[in-house]
Amino acid sequence: MSPDGRRIAAQEPWDRKLLGESETAGTTVWDTATGEILARFDDGMYDAVAWHPHDELLATATTSVVHISRPDGEVLWTLSGHRASTRWRSFDIKDLALHPDGHQLASLSTDGTVRLWFLDGGTCTPSPVLRVRSGRPSSLAYTEDGSRIAVAVDGAGPQLWDPSSGERAETFDDCGREAMGIALDGQGRFVLGIGEEGRLQVVGQDGTCSPGTSTRITVPEFIATAPDGRIAVSGGKSRSLELWDADLTESSYIDLPEFIPDIGAPGELGRTAWGPDGTLYAVARWWGVIAWDGQGWRPFELP
């Protein structure tokens, strides 16, 4: 979601292009008001996407490469350094995050690293590499003041890192080790998606974890928090979405329609994002971007 809420970007893999159903594979940008496509990049990017909080820049990633582009598709920088897949092992850049002041980009890969990049004065330069060990990093988020990066590590639990020095700050010993997703909740806390039995946990400002709340999303890898504190949870190839209040005390379960004439079946849900007005946007595999207004789903134009 762009900072002003007027545009949203998502990525489609090669499937539809190989099937002849799309002319491009990669990043697409939509107008959130009309659902119309504003730009399509045949860039092959399909792993992660993030908007710059202040400038007209879009960060996109695939396997081991990150692009920093303008919203019209002009690539300003190509960032490499993450390990590329081999015949015996595959790696992917799973998540991207930008520092709240926009001067640093973090890219997280299943190669066990979080690479940091400084964006300043029209330049982009590498900075410390966070070497996450004993697990598979899956998601990350900056704290509100940007002084820490929280990393969800599947197999090792969540960790806090100092983005200036690249040093490990602390671990959260009371949190589940199968940490899949993580998001800042707007109150200085983190919401964690734990793969063990499908749970959500809140990490307080003092670093303590709540006991956890069960979620019907068995692989809660995508977590998004709304301006009013509501929490959207998806993942694990589920065709449903779970919405929680800010205190994780009440939830509702939202299914996608099974089939819409001329559009077909939606496929599983992916990442979600909230607009400033409280509209929830989600990526459905075969529908592209869809919007939930509290009453029903609105499909956007397909690439």
Salt bridges, closest charged atoms under 4 A:
ASP4 OD2 - ARG7 NH2 3.96
GLU12 OE1 - ARG16 NH1 3.21
ASP15 OD2 - ARG285 NH2 2.29
GLU21 OE1 - ARG16 NE 3.88
ASP42 OD2 - LYS17 NZ 2.91
ASP55 OD2 - HIS52 NE2 3.89
GLU56 OE2 - ARG7 NH2 2.93
GLU74 OE1 - ARG70 NE 3.30
ASP95 OD1 - ARG271 NH1 3.74
ASP101 OD1 - HIS99 ND1 2.79
ASP101 OD2 - HIS103 ND1 3.66
ASP111 OD2 - HIS82 ND1 3.32
ASP162 OD2 - ARG148 NH1 3.83
ASP185 OD2 - ARG189 NE 2.61
GLU196 OE1 - ARG199 NH2 3.00
ASP228 OD2 - ARG230 NE 2.97
GLU242 OE2 - ARG216 NE 3.59
